[in-house]
Amino acid sequence: MRHDANLIGPKVGRLRYAKGWTQEVLAAKMQIMECDISRDVVANIENRRSIATDKQCFFFARVFTVGIDELFRP
């Protein structure tokens, strides 16, 4: 996979770090919102090994209380 195909990974990592959450905590918070995601998937998205789905982008924005467009800003 090309790294430029995953635009939100680094931003997800920065937002998570700013909240003081581990990847496991982030995954748990998203699971509570009914997003089926694991810590491994969060790690793969942050490290640009996987591409986030549109549904995951929606839940990332929700859990971080940011507009979805914020995820795509460098």
C-alpha positions, -999 to +999 in steps of 0.1 A: +000+000+000+012+035-007+017+057+024+000+086+007-032+066+005-037+070+042-041+107+050-055+106+085-032+082+102-006+107+115-034+131+126-052+103+145-020+096+164-015+133+173-051+137+185-049+105+205-016+116+221-030+150+229-058+133+248-033+111+267-050+080+254-034+047+245-044+030+213-063+005+234-083+033+251-091+049+218-103+016+204-124+010+235-140+044+232-149+038+196-163+004+204-186+020+230-199+041+201-205+009+182-175+011+159-160-024+154-123-016+157-094-031+176-061-017+190-043-034+161-064-017+135-059+017+152-021+010+152-022+001+115-041+032+106-018+055+126+013+039+111-002+041+076-002+003+071-040+003+066-064+028+052-093+040+074-128+034+061-153+062+058-171+047+088-139+047+109-132+084+098-167+093+111-161+076+144-126+091+148-141+126+143-168+118+168-145+104+195-121+133+192-150+158+189-136+174+158-150+180+123-142+152+099-123+177+078-099+182+107-087+146+103-075+154+068-055+185+077-017+181+080 
